[in-house]
Amino acid sequence: MKLIRIEHIGIVVRNLDETIKLYKDTFGLKLDAVENLEKHKVKIALFPVGGSLIELIEDQDPHGDYSKFISEKGEGIHHICFQVEGIAKTLAELKNVGIRLLNEEPILGHQNSKIAFLDPSGTHNVLIELCEKAETKGGR
């Protein structure tokens, strides 16, 4: 398995527009992208910080997983995402050493990347996302 970097930190928020304003106006971060991921019923905003991203997540489904997270725990850090080389191979390696996977196969995530989540019961209660970036010309 080859971990490349922390790709992003996922933060669940109640109001994406208000939180974008905070990160832009207070912290001086430049908004890279806003995406409506209809398949996942979320809207996200991405802010580059160093070689990583802050991913703000607003659930578009009042009964969705992120809405439940906010109801139970409040807004805050939801997961950490590691960029990997070869996500399918990485998932197979992790499964072989006994790490439980929430996604047996990668799914499509932000910026057309392939993503998968690990079961936090095997990672000391930390939700870990793995990401294989889509091939882009001159991209991150």
C-alpha positions in Angstrom: 0.0 0.0 0.0 1.3 3.4 -0.9 -0.2 6.4 1.0 0.7 9.6 -0.9 -0.6 12.4 1.3 -3.6 13.6 3.4 -5.9 14.4 0.5 -8.5 16.2 2.6 -10.2 16.5 6.0 -14.0 16.2 5.8 -16.0 18.6 8.0 -19.7 18.3 8.2 -21.6 21.6 8.4 -25.2 22.7 8.7 -25.0 25.7 6.3 -22.4 25.5 3.5 -22.8 29.1 2.4 -22.2 30.5 5.9 -19.2 28.2 6.5 -17.7 29.1 3.1 -17.9 32.7 4.2 -16.1 31.9 7.4 -13.2 30.1 5.7 -12.8 32.8 3.0 -13.3 35.9 5.1 -11.8 34.9 8.5 -9.1 32.5 7.4 -8.4 34.0 4.0 -8.6 30.7 2.2 -9.4 30.6 -1.5 -12.4 28.5 -2.6 -11.3 25.9 -5.1 -14.6 24.3 -6.0 -18.2 23.8 -5.0 -19.8 20.5 -6.1 -23.3 19.1 -5.8 -22.8 15.3 -5.6 -26.4 14.3 -6.3 -25.6 10.6 -6.1 -24.4 11.1 -2.5 -27.1 13.8 -1.7 -24.4 16.2 -0.5 -23.0 19.6 -1.5 -19.3 20.2 -0.8 -16.9 23.0 -0.9 -13.1 22.5 -1.3 -10.4 24.8 0.1 -6.7 24.1 -0.7 -4.4 24.4 2.3 -0.8 23.5 1.6 -0.9 20.2 -0.3 -4.2 19.1 1.1 -7.9 20.2 1.0 -10.5 21.1 3.6 -13.8 19.6 2.4 -16.9 21.1 3.8 -20.0 18.9 3.5 -23.6 19.9 3.7 -26.2 17.0 3.6 -29.0 17.7 1.1 -31.1 14.9 2.8 -32.5 15.8 6.2 -32.4 12.1 7.0 -29.0 11.4 5.5 -25.9 10.1 7.2 -24.3 13.6 7.6 -27.6 15.1 9.0 -27.6 12.2 11.5 -24.0 12.9 12.4 -24.8 16.6 13.1 -27.9 15.6 15.2 -25.8 13.2 17.3 -22.4 15.0 17.5 -22.9 18.5 16.0 -20.9 20.1 13.3 -17.2 19.1 13.0 -14.6 16.8 11.7 -16.1 13.7 10.1 -13.3 11.9 8.4 -9.7 12.0 7.1 -8.9 11.1 3.5 -5.6 9.6 2.4 -4.7 9.7 -1.3 -3.4 6.3 -2.3 -1.8 4.8 -5.4 -4.0 2.1 -6.7 -7.2 2.1 -4.6 -8.4 -1.3 -5.7 -5.1 -2.9 -4.7 -5.0 -1.0 -1.5 -8.5 -2.2 -0.5 -7.5 -5.8 -1.3 -4.4 -5.4 0.9 -6.3 -3.9 3.8 -9.0 -6.6 3.6 -6.3 -9.3 3.6 -4.9 -8.0 6.9 -8.4 -7.9 8.5 -9.4 -4.3 8.1 -13.2 -4.1 7.5 -14.3 -2.1 4.5 -17.4 0.0 4.2 -16.9 0.0 0.5 -15.7 -3.2 -1.0 -15.3 -1.5 -4.4 -14.4 2.1 -5.0 -17.2 4.6 -5.8 -17.1 7.9 -7.6 -16.3 10.9 -5.3 -15.3 14.5 -5.6 -13.5 15.8 -8.7 -14.2 12.4 -10.4 -11.9 10.6 -7.9 -12.3 6.9 -6.9 -13.1 6.7 -3.2 -13.8 4.1 -0.5 -14.3 4.2 3.3 -12.9 1.9 6.0 -15.0 0.7 8.9 -14.0 2.9 11.9 -14.3 -0.2 14.2 -11.0 -1.3 12.8 -9.2 2.1 12.8 -9.6 3.1 16.4 -12.9 4.8 15.7 -11.5 7.1 13.0 -13.5 7.2 9.7 -10.8 6.9 7.0 -11.5 7.5 3.4 -9.1 6.4 0.6 -8.9 8.4 -2.6 -7.3 7.7 -6.0 -7.3 11.0 -7.9 -8.7 11.1 -11.4 -6.1 11.7 -14.1 -6.1 15.4 -15.1 -3.8 17.5 -17.1 -1.8 19.7 -14.8 -4.1 18.9 -11.8 -3.3 18.1 -8.2 
